[in-house]
Amino acid sequence: MGQTSDFDPNLLISHKFPEVAHSYSERDVILYALGVGACARDAVDENELKYVYHEDGQQFIQVLPTFAAVFAVASFDFQLPGLEYDPRLLLHGQQYIEIHKSFPSSGCIQNKASISGLHDKGKAAIVEIEIESYEKESGELLCKNRMTTYLRGAGGFSKSSEPYSYSKYPNQPVSAVKVPKSQPFVVFGDCTQPSQACNIYYYFLIEMIPRWRTHTYTDILQHLL
């Protein structure tokens, strides 16, 4: 499925997405922490227990920084004006998180989304979505997410022989890294526990999806499952 010739990438880039408020509770924070493995090996591990329990009350638990990714997924419905694509062919390519302030154990977040990158790859399109999350009450910036999505079948919209490419953030040159030939100093192996898989499934399918504004991801997950 290629793009129609009347698709204007500049309209998508300049599109003003509606701001979305997203509330979460201590329960959401705990389910997320359990889902990514907190206390999976040791239920009373002091280094991990602080993310799921506090003796003075759950309002004092700490929030994992990667919980920021939930703000992005829960607030953006992936409706891209003018860009036609099959949501079942959407691939998550990259996730960038910038933390500006520690997250409260519960709260209401105001999310502002924009397109920070759009690239025509012929048979596919790469879309970079940036979401800034603010604490609704204070207006302080908590974090910034930048998601890179690969949309198969959504390319072919360039108007010239040069493939269309836009990025809000110019590519930073990466210096070559010399891989050492010596043996690693430390080797660590880990695996996903059955309880983690159950928590992740429950959290996203039962807890989070009903709060989303559209059924785009519901359709994707039902197709995959």
Number of C-alpha atoms within 10 A of each C-alpha: 13 17 20 14 10 9 17 15 20 10 11 17 20 11 14 12 16 12 15 16 17 20 14 16 14 21 14 17 23 22 20 24 26 21 23 19 17 23 19 18 9 10 11 13 12 10 9 19 19 21 24 22 17 13 8 8 8 19 14 17 21 22 21 19 14 14 16 19 18 17 24 25 18 20 23 22 14 14 13 14 14 14 18 17 20 13 15 16 14 20 13 12 13 11 13 11 18 14 15 13 13 12 17 18 20 18 14 16 23 22 26 20 22 19 22 19 20 22 21 21 20 17 15 22 26 22 22 22 21 23 25 20 29 21 20 16 10 7 11 14 17 19 23 22 22 22 22 20 19 21 25 21 19 24 25 21 24 19 12 7 6 8 14 18 14 17 14 12 8 8 7 6 6 6 6 6 6 6 6 7 6 6 7 7 5 5 6 4 4 5 7 11 13 10 14 20 15 12 18 18 13 14 16 18 15 11 14 15 17 13 13 17 12 14 13 16 18 15 13 15 13 10 9 8 6
